[in-house]
Amino acid sequence: VIAAEIAQDMAGDADTLLGIANAAAHRAFNVVIHSPLPPLRSQRRAIGDGVITASAEIPTAEQLIGLLSLRQVPLLRCRLDRLHTDGSDDEWFVVLGFDGLLFQLFDPRRPDQRDQAATLGEMRTALTAKPAACLVVSRH
């Protein structure tokens, strides 16, 4: 679903943040969109069985660790220079976990590339750079 929404956005058909958030909410997930320019007019709205909330604050790398400990799934739109592979300004990553040293990442557009990782420092830099954004998906 994530890869399809990203591909649709690359074709110029939709806003990726809102597309992924809507798709997740329709599947009964709750979503928080963290973006300096939230794409929602209201701060909270129900879609399908889920709820979408907007926030102008991007979580820090340390806050991502806290989200992971609560079984929430962060999806990041950011640029990690070491993992940057194409000509776009940013890439999408699903943060799968943190092992005390590295964030384990998954690029939904490249499912064949496993075991991608970023250090705490790399993640701090990526989250403070423009135009970083984050979606946090959870069941509760």
N, C-alpha and C positions, 0 to 999 in steps of 0.2 A: 504494500500500500504506500509506504513512504517513497520507494523508488518511483512508483507511478506518478505520485504527486510532484516529485522533483522533475521528472521528465516532462510532465505537462507544463510546469513553470518554465523550463528551459525552452519550450516551444512558444512561450509567450502567452499561454492560455490562462494562467491563474497566478495568484499570489501563493507561494509555497507555504509560508507559515500558516495562513488561514486554511489552505487546502488540507494540510496534514492535520491541523486541529479539528476541522470539520469531520474528516474521515475517522479520526480517533473518537470523537464525541458520538458519532453515529454508531460506533461499536461499543458504546457504554463506558468509555474511558473518560476521566476528568482530565482536562488539559489546562496548563497555565502557560500563556505565551509571554515570554520575557523578551521585550524588544524596546529600544529607545523610542520607537514610533509604533505603538500597538495598533494593529490593523482593525481593532474593534471599536465601534462607537461607544458602546456601553462597556463597563468594566467586567460584567459577568452576564452570561446568557446560557440558557439551556438549549442544547441541540440533540435531538434523538434522546438517548438515555443518559448522555453525559453533560458535563458543564464545561464551558470555556471561560477562563478568566484571563484578563490582560494585566500585565505589569510592565512598567517602564524600566525596572531594575534588572540588569543581567546578573545571574548568580556568579559568585566567585568560584574559583577552583575548590576551595574548602567547602563551600556550600554544596557543590556537586557531590562531594563525598557524603555529606549529610543526607542528600536526596537519595543517593544509592542505598544508604543504610536503612532508609524508610521504604525500600523496594519501589521507588519511583524511577522512571526511566527518562533521563535527559537526552534530548535530541538537539544537537548543536549545529548552527550554521556559522562557521568561522573559518579562518584560514590558519592552518597549521603548516608553516613553511616547509618543514621536513617531509610532510606527507602530501604536499601540494603537487598535483599531477596534471592538471589541465590549465587552460588559459583563463578560467573564471576567477573572479575576485574572492570567492569563498567556496567552501565545500560543506557537505552535510555528514555528520557523524552521529551514530548512536553510541552513547557511553554505556558500556556493558558492565563495567565494574572498576574497582580500584584495589590494587593488591598491597598498598602501603608504599609503593615506589612509582608505579605507573598506572595511568588510566588505560583500560582496555577499550578499544574503539572498533566500531564496525561501520564501514562505508556502504550504505544500502545500494549505491549505484554500482559497486564493485564487489558482489558477494563472493567472488573467487579470491579476494585478497583478505586473508585472515591474519590474526595476530598483529594488528596494528596497535600501536601504543603511543602515548604521549606522557612526558614527565609533568610533574606538578608545575614547574616553571614554564614549560611550553603551553600548558593549559591556561595559566595566568595571563600570559602574553596574548594568546588567541582570544580570550574572553574580554580583554580590554581594548582590542583593536576594533576598528570600524570595518564592516557593519555586522558585528557579531549579534547573534540572536539565539534564543534557547526556547525549546518547548519541553515542558515537563509533563509526562503522561503517567497517570496512576489510576488504580481501580477504586481508591477510597477518597 
